[in-house]
Amino acid sequence: MYEDLFYERLTTLRTQKGVSARDMSLSLGQSESYINKIENK
């Protein structure tokens, strides 16, 4: 349950800030698809 809330909150905050999932992933030093994989669980 808490994981679902985290995924939703991450997506909401990221889109409100206008940051793409790819850009966020790369800024964290991860692969391009890292955030997409988290958000789509």
mmCIF file of the N, C-alpha and C atoms, coordinates in Angstrom:
data_MODEL
# 
_entry.id   MODEL 
# 
loop_
_atom_site.group_PDB 
_atom_site.id 
_atom_site.type_symbol 
_atom_site.label_atom_id 
_atom_site.label_alt_id 
_atom_site.label_comp_id 
_atom_site.label_asym_id 
_atom_site.label_entity_id 
_atom_site.label_seq_id 
_atom_site.pdbx_PDB_ins_code 
_atom_site.Cartn_x 
_atom_site.Cartn_y 
_atom_site.Cartn_z 
_atom_site.occupancy 
_atom_site.B_iso_or_equiv 
_atom_site.pdbx_formal_charge 
_atom_site.auth_seq_id 
_atom_site.auth_comp_id 
_atom_site.auth_asym_id 
_atom_site.auth_atom_id 
_atom_site.pdbx_PDB_model_num 
ATOM 1   N N  . MET A 1 1  ? 0.810  -1.195 0.000   1.00 0.00 ? 1  MET A N  1 
ATOM 2   C CA . MET A 1 1  ? 0.000  0.000  0.000   1.00 0.00 ? 1  MET A CA 1 
ATOM 3   C C  . MET A 1 1  ? 0.860  1.268  0.000   1.00 0.00 ? 1  MET A C  1 
ATOM 4   N N  . TYR A 1 2  ? 1.834  1.330  0.901   1.00 0.00 ? 2  TYR A N  1 
ATOM 5   C CA . TYR A 1 2  ? 2.684  2.515  0.944   1.00 0.00 ? 2  TYR A CA 1 
ATOM 6   C C  . TYR A 1 2  ? 3.507  2.657  -0.328  1.00 0.00 ? 2  TYR A C  1 
ATOM 7   N N  . GLU A 1 3  ? 3.864  1.533  -0.932  1.00 0.00 ? 3  GLU A N  1 
ATOM 8   C CA . GLU A 1 3  ? 4.607  1.595  -2.186  1.00 0.00 ? 3  GLU A CA 1 
ATOM 9   C C  . GLU A 1 3  ? 3.774  2.269  -3.263  1.00 0.00 ? 3  GLU A C  1 
ATOM 10  N N  . ASP A 1 4  ? 2.491  1.936  -3.339  1.00 0.00 ? 4  ASP A N  1 
ATOM 11  C CA . ASP A 1 4  ? 1.610  2.555  -4.329  1.00 0.00 ? 4  ASP A CA 1 
ATOM 12  C C  . ASP A 1 4  ? 1.532  4.063  -4.127  1.00 0.00 ? 4  ASP A C  1 
ATOM 13  N N  . LEU A 1 5  ? 1.431  4.493  -2.881  1.00 0.00 ? 5  LEU A N  1 
ATOM 14  C CA . LEU A 1 5  ? 1.389  5.926  -2.595  1.00 0.00 ? 5  LEU A CA 1 
ATOM 15  C C  . LEU A 1 5  ? 2.694  6.604  -3.003  1.00 0.00 ? 5  LEU A C  1 
ATOM 16  N N  . PHE A 1 6  ? 3.805  5.931  -2.771  1.00 0.00 ? 6  PHE A N  1 
ATOM 17  C CA . PHE A 1 6  ? 5.106  6.477  -3.157  1.00 0.00 ? 6  PHE A CA 1 
ATOM 18  C C  . PHE A 1 6  ? 5.188  6.653  -4.669  1.00 0.00 ? 6  PHE A C  1 
ATOM 19  N N  . TYR A 1 7  ? 4.769  5.632  -5.410  1.00 0.00 ? 7  TYR A N  1 
ATOM 20  C CA . TYR A 1 7  ? 4.832  5.699  -6.876  1.00 0.00 ? 7  TYR A CA 1 
ATOM 21  C C  . TYR A 1 7  ? 3.969  6.838  -7.404  1.00 0.00 ? 7  TYR A C  1 
ATOM 22  N N  . GLU A 1 8  ? 2.767  6.976  -6.846  1.00 0.00 ? 8  GLU A N  1 
ATOM 23  C CA . GLU A 1 8  ? 1.866  8.045  -7.272  1.00 0.00 ? 8  GLU A CA 1 
ATOM 24  C C  . GLU A 1 8  ? 2.444  9.414  -6.930  1.00 0.00 ? 8  GLU A C  1 
ATOM 25  N N  . ARG A 1 9  ? 2.984  9.540  -5.740  1.00 0.00 ? 9  ARG A N  1 
ATOM 26  C CA . ARG A 1 9  ? 3.549  10.825 -5.299  1.00 0.00 ? 9  ARG A CA 1 
ATOM 27  C C  . ARG A 1 9  ? 4.768  11.203 -6.135  1.00 0.00 ? 9  ARG A C  1 
ATOM 28  N N  . LEU A 1 10 ? 5.606  10.234 -6.428  1.00 0.00 ? 10 LEU A N  1 
ATOM 29  C CA . LEU A 1 10 ? 6.781  10.479 -7.262  1.00 0.00 ? 10 LEU A CA 1 
ATOM 30  C C  . LEU A 1 10 ? 6.360  11.006 -8.628  1.00 0.00 ? 10 LEU A C  1 
ATOM 31  N N  . THR A 1 11 ? 5.396  10.359 -9.246  1.00 0.00 ? 11 THR A N  1 
ATOM 32  C CA . THR A 1 11 ? 4.910  10.776 -10.560 1.00 0.00 ? 11 THR A CA 1 
ATOM 33  C C  . THR A 1 11 ? 4.314  12.174 -10.505 1.00 0.00 ? 11 THR A C  1 
ATOM 34  N N  . THR A 1 12 ? 3.503  12.433 -9.499  1.00 0.00 ? 12 THR A N  1 
ATOM 35  C CA . THR A 1 12 ? 2.857  13.741 -9.359  1.00 0.00 ? 12 THR A CA 1 
ATOM 36  C C  . THR A 1 12 ? 3.884  14.852 -9.196  1.00 0.00 ? 12 THR A C  1 
ATOM 37  N N  . LEU A 1 13 ? 4.809  14.675 -8.289  1.00 0.00 ? 13 LEU A N  1 
ATOM 38  C CA . LEU A 1 13 ? 5.824  15.709 -8.049  1.00 0.00 ? 13 LEU A CA 1 
ATOM 39  C C  . LEU A 1 13 ? 6.705  15.929 -9.270  1.00 0.00 ? 13 LEU A C  1 
ATOM 40  N N  . ARG A 1 14 ? 7.093  14.847 -9.913  1.00 0.00 ? 14 ARG A N  1 
ATOM 41  C CA . ARG A 1 14 ? 7.962  14.951 -11.087 1.00 0.00 ? 14 ARG A CA 1 
ATOM 42  C C  . ARG A 1 14 ? 7.270  15.717 -12.206 1.00 0.00 ? 14 ARG A C  1 
ATOM 43  N N  . THR A 1 15 ? 6.011  15.396 -12.471 1.00 0.00 ? 15 THR A N  1 
ATOM 44  C CA . THR A 1 15 ? 5.298  16.072 -13.553 1.00 0.00 ? 15 THR A CA 1 
ATOM 45  C C  . THR A 1 15 ? 4.975  17.523 -13.197 1.00 0.00 ? 15 THR A C  1 
ATOM 46  N N  . GLN A 1 16 ? 4.686  17.801 -11.934 1.00 0.00 ? 16 GLN A N  1 
ATOM 47  C CA . GLN A 1 16 ? 4.440  19.186 -11.512 1.00 0.00 ? 16 GLN A CA 1 
ATOM 48  C C  . GLN A 1 16 ? 5.671  20.054 -11.727 1.00 0.00 ? 16 GLN A C  1 
ATOM 49  N N  . LYS A 1 17 ? 6.831  19.480 -11.541 1.00 0.00 ? 17 LYS A N  1 
ATOM 50  C CA . LYS A 1 17 ? 8.081  20.221 -11.718 1.00 0.00 ? 17 LYS A CA 1 
ATOM 51  C C  . LYS A 1 17 ? 8.514  20.270 -13.179 1.00 0.00 ? 17 LYS A C  1 
ATOM 52  N N  . GLY A 1 18 ? 7.820  19.525 -14.046 1.00 0.00 ? 18 GLY A N  1 
ATOM 53  C CA . GLY A 1 18 ? 8.147  19.533 -15.468 1.00 0.00 ? 18 GLY A CA 1 
ATOM 54  C C  . GLY A 1 18 ? 9.408  18.762 -15.806 1.00 0.00 ? 18 GLY A C  1 
ATOM 55  N N  . VAL A 1 19 ? 9.716  17.753 -15.020 1.00 0.00 ? 19 VAL A N  1 
ATOM 56  C CA . VAL A 1 19 ? 10.921 16.953 -15.235 1.00 0.00 ? 19 VAL A CA 1 
ATOM 57  C C  . VAL A 1 19 ? 10.526 15.623 -15.869 1.00 0.00 ? 19 VAL A C  1 
ATOM 58  N N  . SER A 1 20 ? 11.201 15.260 -16.932 1.00 0.00 ? 20 SER A N  1 
ATOM 59  C CA . SER A 1 20 ? 10.904 13.972 -17.562 1.00 0.00 ? 20 SER A CA 1 
ATOM 60  C C  . SER A 1 20 ? 11.482 12.842 -16.720 1.00 0.00 ? 20 SER A C  1 
ATOM 61  N N  . ALA A 1 21 ? 10.902 11.671 -16.884 1.00 0.00 ? 21 ALA A N  1 
ATOM 62  C CA . ALA A 1 21 ? 11.395 10.500 -16.159 1.00 0.00 ? 21 ALA A CA 1 
ATOM 63  C C  . ALA A 1 21 ? 12.847 10.216 -16.550 1.00 0.00 ? 21 ALA A C  1 
ATOM 64  N N  . ARG A 1 22 ? 13.161 10.411 -17.810 1.00 0.00 ? 22 ARG A N  1 
ATOM 65  C CA . ARG A 1 22 ? 14.526 10.183 -18.292 1.00 0.00 ? 22 ARG A CA 1 
ATOM 66  C C  . ARG A 1 22 ? 15.501 11.141 -17.619 1.00 0.00 ? 22 ARG A C  1 
ATOM 67  N N  . ASP A 1 23 ? 15.159 12.433 -17.609 1.00 0.00 ? 23 ASP A N  1 
ATOM 68  C CA . ASP A 1 23 ? 16.046 13.429 -16.998 1.00 0.00 ? 23 ASP A CA 1 
ATOM 69  C C  . ASP A 1 23 ? 16.245 13.170 -15.508 1.00 0.00 ? 23 ASP A C  1 
ATOM 70  N N  . MET A 1 24 ? 15.172 12.793 -14.833 1.00 0.00 ? 24 MET A N  1 
ATOM 71  C CA . MET A 1 24 ? 15.282 12.507 -13.404 1.00 0.00 ? 24 MET A CA 1 
ATOM 72  C C  . MET A 1 24 ? 16.182 11.301 -13.169 1.00 0.00 ? 24 MET A C  1 
ATOM 73  N N  . SER A 1 25 ? 16.008 10.271 -13.983 1.00 0.00 ? 25 SER A N  1 
ATOM 74  C CA . SER A 1 25 ? 16.839 9.071  -13.854 1.00 0.00 ? 25 SER A CA 1 
ATOM 75  C C  . SER A 1 25 ? 18.310 9.401  -14.029 1.00 0.00 ? 25 SER A C  1 
ATOM 76  N N  . LEU A 1 26 ? 18.611 10.152 -15.076 1.00 0.00 ? 26 LEU A N  1 
ATOM 77  C CA . LEU A 1 26 ? 20.005 10.491 -15.357 1.00 0.00 ? 26 LEU A CA 1 
ATOM 78  C C  . LEU A 1 26 ? 20.597 11.398 -14.282 1.00 0.00 ? 26 LEU A C  1 
ATOM 79  N N  . SER A 1 27 ? 19.792 12.305 -13.732 1.00 0.00 ? 27 SER A N  1 
ATOM 80  C CA . SER A 1 27 ? 20.306 13.189 -12.680 1.00 0.00 ? 27 SER A CA 1 
ATOM 81  C C  . SER A 1 27 ? 20.606 12.417 -11.398 1.00 0.00 ? 27 SER A C  1 
ATOM 82  N N  . LEU A 1 28 ? 19.966 11.260 -11.243 1.00 0.00 ? 28 LEU A N  1 
ATOM 83  C CA . LEU A 1 28 ? 20.238 10.393 -10.090 1.00 0.00 ? 28 LEU A CA 1 
ATOM 84  C C  . LEU A 1 28 ? 21.395 9.433  -10.354 1.00 0.00 ? 28 LEU A C  1 
ATOM 85  N N  . GLY A 1 29 ? 21.943 9.500  -11.572 1.00 0.00 ? 29 GLY A N  1 
ATOM 86  C CA . GLY A 1 29 ? 23.052 8.625  -11.921 1.00 0.00 ? 29 GLY A CA 1 
ATOM 87  C C  . GLY A 1 29 ? 22.617 7.210  -12.257 1.00 0.00 ? 29 GLY A C  1 
ATOM 88  N N  . GLN A 1 30 ? 21.364 7.076  -12.681 1.00 0.00 ? 30 GLN A N  1 
ATOM 89  C CA . GLN A 1 30 ? 20.819 5.758  -13.006 1.00 0.00 ? 30 GLN A CA 1 
ATOM 90  C C  . GLN A 1 30 ? 20.604 5.647  -14.514 1.00 0.00 ? 30 GLN A C  1 
ATOM 91  N N  . SER A 1 31 ? 20.138 4.477  -14.943 1.00 0.00 ? 31 SER A N  1 
ATOM 92  C CA . SER A 1 31 ? 19.843 4.278  -16.361 1.00 0.00 ? 31 SER A CA 1 
ATOM 93  C C  . SER A 1 31 ? 18.642 5.132  -16.768 1.00 0.00 ? 31 SER A C  1 
ATOM 94  N N  . GLU A 1 32 ? 18.483 5.346  -18.066 1.00 0.00 ? 32 GLU A N  1 
ATOM 95  C CA . GLU A 1 32 ? 17.410 6.200  -18.578 1.00 0.00 ? 32 GLU A CA 1 
ATOM 96  C C  . GLU A 1 32 ? 16.024 5.717  -18.168 1.00 0.00 ? 32 GLU A C  1 
ATOM 97  N N  . SER A 1 33 ? 15.846 4.423  -17.979 1.00 0.00 ? 33 SER A N  1 
ATOM 98  C CA . SER A 1 33 ? 14.522 3.863  -17.689 1.00 0.00 ? 33 SER A CA 1 
ATOM 99  C C  . SER A 1 33 ? 14.263 3.648  -16.198 1.00 0.00 ? 33 SER A C  1 
ATOM 100 N N  . TYR A 1 34 ? 15.169 4.055  -15.348 1.00 0.00 ? 34 TYR A N  1 
ATOM 101 C CA . TYR A 1 34 ? 15.068 3.792  -13.906 1.00 0.00 ? 34 TYR A CA 1 
ATOM 102 C C  . TYR A 1 34 ? 13.755 4.300  -13.298 1.00 0.00 ? 34 TYR A C  1 
ATOM 103 N N  . ILE A 1 35 ? 13.431 5.561  -13.500 1.00 0.00 ? 35 ILE A N  1 
ATOM 104 C CA . ILE A 1 35 ? 12.215 6.138  -12.911 1.00 0.00 ? 35 ILE A CA 1 
ATOM 105 C C  . ILE A 1 35 ? 10.968 5.513  -13.530 1.00 0.00 ? 35 ILE A C  1 
ATOM 106 N N  . ASN A 1 36 ? 10.993 5.267  -14.832 1.00 0.00 ? 36 ASN A N  1 
ATOM 107 C CA . ASN A 1 36 ? 9.840  4.612  -15.463 1.00 0.00 ? 36 ASN A CA 1 
ATOM 108 C C  . ASN A 1 36 ? 9.568  3.258  -14.835 1.00 0.00 ? 36 ASN A C  1 
ATOM 109 N N  . LYS A 1 37 ? 10.597 2.512  -14.556 1.00 0.00 ? 37 LYS A N  1 
ATOM 110 C CA . LYS A 1 37 ? 10.418 1.195  -13.933 1.00 0.00 ? 37 LYS A CA 1 
ATOM 111 C C  . LYS A 1 37 ? 9.804  1.326  -12.545 1.00 0.00 ? 37 LYS A C  1 
ATOM 112 N N  . ILE A 1 38 ? 10.215 2.337  -11.793 1.00 0.00 ? 38 ILE A N  1 
ATOM 113 C CA . ILE A 1 38 ? 9.661  2.552  -10.455 1.00 0.00 ? 38 ILE A CA 1 
ATOM 114 C C  . ILE A 1 38 ? 8.193  2.969  -10.547 1.00 0.00 ? 38 ILE A C  1 
ATOM 115 N N  . GLU A 1 39 ? 7.906  3.916  -11.429 1.00 0.00 ? 39 GLU A N  1 
ATOM 116 C CA . GLU A 1 39 ? 6.546  4.446  -11.526 1.00 0.00 ? 39 GLU A CA 1 
ATOM 117 C C  . GLU A 1 39 ? 5.548  3.429  -12.072 1.00 0.00 ? 39 GLU A C  1 
ATOM 118 N N  . ASN A 1 40 ? 6.011  2.470  -12.831 1.00 0.00 ? 40 ASN A N  1 
ATOM 119 C CA . ASN A 1 40 ? 5.104  1.512  -13.467 1.00 0.00 ? 40 ASN A CA 1 
ATOM 120 C C  . ASN A 1 40 ? 4.993  0.187  -12.738 1.00 0.00 ? 40 ASN A C  1 
ATOM 121 N N  . LYS A 1 41 ? 5.385  0.135  -11.493 1.00 0.00 ? 41 LYS A N  1 
ATOM 122 C CA . LYS A 1 41 ? 5.270  -1.115 -10.726 1.00 0.00 ? 41 LYS A CA 1 
ATOM 123 C C  . LYS A 1 41 ? 3.857  -1.348 -10.298 1.00 0.00 ? 41 LYS A C  1 
# 
